[in-house]
């Protein structure tokens, strides 16, 4: 899958009933006639099929927000990667901090999910990020390296992977690291990926955490930032589209 810059992905989290989701997807579909970058939306499971249908004449990518670590079986209430594909998803977010910290997901579990997602043909958007305590104690790099070590399956190639650097303390808080910090951290992550994956320097790296129309241009002007993963501001078509345009997308 070719991912042109800017890559702008919207994580709807647990928001959206059918009418809202389709209205949002419909507005984006009308604007996204010939995209110059990569625009993607990650609706709740219940809306994936309807949204995929709504944007089917565009290149907007639709993804899931998680998948199980087994391809099928007796796992009540869970959703498997092949089911996402069947519903029209082309990608999946794994390791989001709300699942790591809110639901106690471990790196090992994320690694197992990763393997099933890739075997199903899904693009994996792997989220990594330090907590505020780790940030303040200077352990950011150590934490990010450990998350990559724990959650990347051994022997994978760079294709089908996007990494989203999302400092936990920046998600939904209105706070973001400074420009220099984001540039430095992305460069570190790129070097880490190069050490762990043959050709890993080519893996796109997104920044995520309180991206808004007001700060999107500054963040996406950073050379090491290939795009952004947007939470709250992706629920409003106008905000989401202006973030995409701020990154040079049309
Ligand atoms: C997210 O949930 O991935 C995220 C970045 O959220 P927000 O943009 O709301 O901080």
Boltz pocket constraint, residues with backbone or C-beta under 6 A from the ligand:
constraints:
  - pocket:
      binder: B
      contacts: [[A, 11], [A, 166], [A, 170], [A, 171], [A, 172], [A, 173], [A, 208], [A, 209], [A, 210], [A, 211], [A, 229], [A, 230], [A, 231], [A, 232], [A, 233]]
      max_distance: 6.0
